[in-house]
């Protein structure tokens, strides 16, 4: 029973991408728009964080 409660991240990610691919992309676009609205200086200061986010996004495809 406990095994069925929590899915592995990779499997969960795969299911989410298959069912909500368009919604996911829209959310990512909204996320970056919010980041830009918060200030371009934050984007430059959190350069390493953005690289990590981009790497995660590449892993989704």
N, C-alpha and C positions, 0 to 999 in steps of 0.2 A: 504493500500500500504506500509506503513512504517513497519508494522509487518513482511511483507514478505522480506524486505530488509535485516534485521539482524536476524540470527537464534540464538537460545540459545546456549551457549557454549557446553552443554552436547549433544545437538542434532547435532551440527556441528562436534563435536568430534566423535560421533557415525558414521556419514556419512563418515567422512574422514577415519576412521579405517576400515569401510566396503569396501571402494573402493581402498584405498591406504595403506593397512596394511603392505605389504612387503616394499613398498617405505618408509613408516614411520619408520619401524625397521632399514632400512639401514641408514636413516638420523640420527637416535638416535645413531647407532654404530659410524657413522662418527663424531658425536658430541663428544662422549666420547674419540675417538681417538684424536680429536683436543685438547681436554682438557689435555690428557696425553702428547701430544707433547708440549703443552704450559709449562708443568713442573709439576712434581709430587708434588712439594712443594705447588703449588696453590691448588691442590686437597685436601691436608691435611689441609691447612689454611681455605678452604671454605667447611669444613666438614658438617656444618649445611645446607649449600646450597645444597650439594650433597644429603643429607637425604631428603630434600624437593623435589628434582628432582626425586629421587627414589620413593618417595611416589606418585608423579604425574604419574610416569611410571606404578606403580602398579594399579593405578586407571584406566588406559587405558584398562586393560585386563578384 
